[in-house]
Amino acid sequence: MRLTASISLTLILSVTACDRADKPAAGNSFAEIDALIKRRAWPEVVERLEGLRAERATDPQVLLRLATAYSAKDQPAKAIVCLREGIDAHPEAGTLYVPLAQLYIRLAQHPSARQVLESARAHGVGDLQISTALGTCLGQMGDFEAAEREFERALAAGDDERIVHFNQAILLTQKKDHERAIELLEGILQKDPTYGPAKRELARNLILLHPGDRAVVDRALGLCWDAKEQLRDDWYLYEVMGDAWMLVGDFDAAVDSYTEALRLGRSPKSVEDRYRLAKQQQIDRKKKEAPASDPKDVADPKNATGPH
């Protein structure tokens, strides 16, 4: 069986958008709202923030948190409106650009994401804030050389090495340079053994590079299991697990994994195709393993009279 990568570049930030917001002015503490965000109490978060929005319509801190809530509630259009309003009123508010670009990347509107990030740079937002996001966007657009340059700018500016290398590794996966991707991901996990996304992508690259090596595939499955609690709502993880189970011939487990990936990812086409393949393999295996019928129990078709 031949596997192909179906991932897209993903910008993983070490902090939420709200964590990167400027500190609130005196008397404008968001401590209670941020506690609700941490608990993912999105309906209450939206209610509280919409109330604040009525009083402070263009406050970047209100709009940033509200966009985070709408994005989490799978309402990206509302999140985009919030961030656009904030940028239009405060083009110097550097914390708004990357979340807006991330939303466009999520919607596969890469030219819009690129335009937002280039506008941020034109307004003086530095490489520390935008280069990793711009590298991600350019990588998805297929401009790998420009993406690499942005990642280098991010590292030079002091961005989190773990995040930058993670995105570089995904870029290398897209380029089918699995050896270099593995090297970067192994380096991340040496420094931070708890980084679940790196475990997932290391597992993906291992089975893409060595699909016929049972020990390597077993290691990939182990990495997925280690990351499962942390990434329990991540359909990419279940996609990788399904691929690994297919390679070891456990089609029941593969079907279960792809089913979960379809549920969480809202039926991505790549997983639909793999699910169908796994399901057919599962059916074929069960047919082979079914006990043969006793010839005496099989009716002679010459004696069959059919329905009267």
ABEGO torsion letter per residue (X at the ends): XBBBBABBBBBBBABBAAAABBBBBBGABAAAAAAAAAAGBAAAAAAAAAAAAAABAABAAAAAAAAAAAAAAGBAAAAAAAAAAAAAABAABAAAAAAAAAAAAAAGBAAAAAAAAAAAAAAGBBAAAAAAAAAAAAAAAGBAAAAAAAAAAAAAAGBBAAAAAAAAAAAAAAAGBAAAAAAAAAAAAAABAABAAAAAAAAAAAAAABAABAAAAAAAAAAAAAAAAAAAABAAAAAAAAAAAAAAGBAAAAAAAAAAAAAAAGGBAAAAAAAAAAAAAAAAAAAAABBBBBAAABBBAAABAEBX
